[in-house]
Each structure stands twice: as structure tokens, then as C-alpha cells.
Amino acid sequence: MHTYKYPRPALTVDAIVFTIINNQKYVLLIERGKEPFLGKWALPGGFVEMDELLENACVRELQEETGLEVEEMKQFRTYDEINRDPRHRTISVVYSVEVARQLEVKGSDDAAKAAWHSLSDLPELAFDHHRILSDFFGDF
């Protein structure tokens, strides 16, 4: 593999998985089991492998962290703020999927927990994930 002398950003994906019940929106979050933001809630997601497509990476990360399996997701937006991740320069491509109900989930891999949260009562979120949800759903 060729290596470059210039630093490059890391590429990640994040998943917005949501459902609507009685006009109330719920989003699937994971509790981070590792630093940075240990114990804070976040969108499921992670780093893209060298040999996978972005959507496939998002589907994989969602399954690894929550046990939830989906077949496809829709690309929403890319987030590239310089300091969005305290570890290093990280660019994230965000995907979304609406599910019919609050499916059973369980935190695994580097997620301590996985749970559904009402948009009207979100916990403190890691990284820029509150902004991502605000951009996706509008002000809530």
C-alpha cells in the first residue's frame, strides 16, 4: 500500500435511526463505552474500513453497536468541522433510516448501551451529534 507524507483526515459514518410513535419522534442512541466522551450518548457509527463503501460501513457499525440490522440507508449530509473529534481530524458522512417501531437493541462492540430516546428529552450528546440531529429534524 502506498503511504503519503501528508496527514489525512479519518473518515467515519454516523447513523440516524428514528421512528415516529403517536406524532412523537424517537432516535436510537448508544452510550459510549470508550473515550472520548466515555459515558455520553451518541449516534451509532464509527470508522470506515479501507475496503468498504460508506453505506456498508454505516450498516455494519449500526449492527455492531446496537444489534439492529437494516438493509439500506439514505445519505443525509457530511460533517467536517475541524475540531469535531478531539482525537484527530475526522470527517463523518451521516446516513438515516426510519423504522416502523422501536426495535429491540442492545449495546455491544464499543457501545456500553443502546436505547431509544425521545427527541423532546435527549441526554447530553457527544461530538457534534446534537447539531446533526437538529439539522436533520429541524429545531426540536
N, C-alpha and C positions, 0 to 999 in steps of 0.2 A: 504494500500500500504506500502511496506517495504521501509524504508529510510536508507541511508548509511551515516556513519560518515565521509567518504572521499569525497572531492569535485569531481564533474564530469563536463566534458565539455558539452556545449549546442550543439545540432545538428540542422543544418539548411540545406536548399536546395536553389540553385540558378538556374535560367533558362536562357539558351542562346537560344533565339528565333531569327531566321535570315531568310532573303530572299535574292535572287540574282536577280537584275534587270539590264539588259544590261552589264553584267560582273561586276557590282558594288555590293558589299555586304553591307547589312543594318542589323542592330541589334536593337532589341526592348529594350529600357531602361526606367526606372522610375526615376522621380525626388523625392528624399527622402523628406517626409513631417515631419520627426521627427529626433531628434538626435539619434545616432551620424551621422555626415555628413549631417545635415539638408541643403537642397537646392542642394546637389550634386547628380549626376546621378549614377545609379547603375543597376545591373541586377535585374529583378524581383525575389523575393524569400523571405524566412522567416523561422520561427521556425517550426520544425516537432512536431506534436501533439503526445501524448502518444499512441494513438490508430490508427495511420495511417502508411501506408507504405511510403517509401521515394518518389517514383514516384508519388503517390497520393498526397503527401504533395506539391510537385513541381507543379503539375497540379492545385491544389487548390490555392496556393499562386499566380500563374500566373493569374488565373481568378479573384481573389480578388483584385489584384493590377492594372490590366490592362483591365479587362473585356474579355480578349481573352480566348477562350475555345479550348483546344486540347484534344485529346483522349489518346495519349501516347507520351512518350518522351524517349530518349535514354540516359542512364547514360554515362557521359564523364569521370569525374575524381573527386577525393576527395582532398580538400584543408584543411591543418591542421597546418599552421604556428601558432606559439604560440600567437602572438600579432596581428592577422589579424582583430580582432574586439576589439576596445578599451574598451568595456563594460565588457568583460569576455572571457574566453577561449571558442572559437566557432569552430566547425568543420563543413565544408559545403560540401555536395555532389552536384555536378553540373550536370544538365541534359541539353539536347539540342533537338531542333526540328526545321526543316526547313519548312517554309510555302511558298505557291505559290506566294504570293504578300504581300504588306504592308496592312495588315488587319486593320480595324478600332479599335482603342484602346482608353481608357480613364482612367486616374489615379483615383484610389479610394482606400479605406482602409487606409493604412499609406503611400500611394504614392500620392504626390501632383499632378503629371502629369505622363503621359506615352506617349512616342513618339519614332518614328523610327529614327535612326542615321546612317549615312554612316560611315563605318569603317575608311575611309580616313579622317574623320573630327569629331572625337569623342570629347565630352566635358570631363572635368576632372571627373574621376570616383572615387567613394567611395570604401572603403575597399581595397581588392586586385583584384578588378574586371578588371582592365586593364591587369594585369598578366593573369587572367583566359582567357580573350579574345585573348590575344597574344598566349597563349598555344593552344587554340582551333583553331585559324585561321592561326597561324604562324605569322611571322613579317608582319605588315601592316603599 
